């Protein structure tokens, strides 16, 4: 950070300001989305949606922290990869759950006919 400030202070400050602004916007939008997800009735689907909904917040904050603390890049990258794996796992579970619900609904309609 000190080297960046010495070599090109204006550019570094612009990048930090832009990254902070983008991170704040992403967190605000994602937070509103998570609040609306929490208003839905409690269900396994809701929990999976909420887990997936945290992904933009985790990525925005870890990207901002990478810019502010470049030496910790590997730590923030590890955090991103771990959360990405968790979100993909939740997404796979959600797809399976939705497929099971759809198959059950189709089975009920075919039995009723």
N, C-alpha and C positions, 0 to 999 in steps of 0.2 A: 504494500500500500504506500509506504514511504517513497519507494522508487517511482511509482506512478505519479505521486504528487510532485516529486522533484522534476521529473521529465516533462510532464504535461498536466499541470494542475487543473486547468480549465476543462480539458477533455475528461479527466477522471471525475471531476465534480458533476459534469453534465451526465456522464454515464451513471453515476451513483444516484443522482436525482431522478433520472428517467427510470432506472430500475426500481427505485423506491416507489415512484408513482404507479408504475405498472403492478408492482406487488400489492400495493394498497387497493388498487382497483380490482385485481383478481380476488384478493381476500374478501373484499366487500361483496362482490357479486356472488362468490361461492358461499359466503356466510348467509346471505339472504336465501340462496337456494337450499342450504342445509336447514335453515329455519322452516322453510315451507315443507321440506321433507319430514321434519319432526312433527308437524301438525297432522300428518296422516295417521290413520289408526296403526297401532303397533302390530307389526307382522314381520315374518322373516324377510320378506321382500324389502320392507322399509329399512331394516338393519343393513342389508346388502347395499341398497342405494346410498345410505349415509356413509358407509365405509368407502364406497367408490367416490362419493362427493367430496371427501377430504383430499383427494389426489391433487387438484389444482392448488389448494392451499399449501400442501406440503412442498410441491414443486416450486411455487412462487417464492416461498420463504427460503427454501434451500438455495435457489438461484440467487436471491438477493444476498444471502449470507456468503455465498461463494464470491460475489463481487466485493463485498466488504472485507472478507477474510480469505484471501486467495490461498493461503497456506493450508487451510482446512478443506480444500477442494475435494480431496478423497473422502473425507468424512461425509460431506454433503452429497457427493455422488453415491456413496454407499446408502445413505438414507433414501435417496430417490429410487435407487434400484430395489431396495427392500420394499418400499411402499408400492412401487410399480408391480412387483410380484404379488403382494398382498391384494392390490386392487384387481389384478387380472384373475386371481383366485376367486375373489368375490364375484367378479363378472361371470366367470364360468359357472359358479354356483347359482347365480341369478338366472342365467340362461337355462340351466338344467331345471330349476324350479318353475320357470315360465313354461318350458316345454312340458313338464309334468302336469301343470295346471291345464294347459291347452289340450293335452291328450285325454285327461280325465273328463273335461267338458265335452269333447267329441265323443268319447265312449258313452257318456250319459245320454247324449242326443241320439246316438245310433241305437241304443238299447230302448229308448222311449219310442222310437219309430217302429 
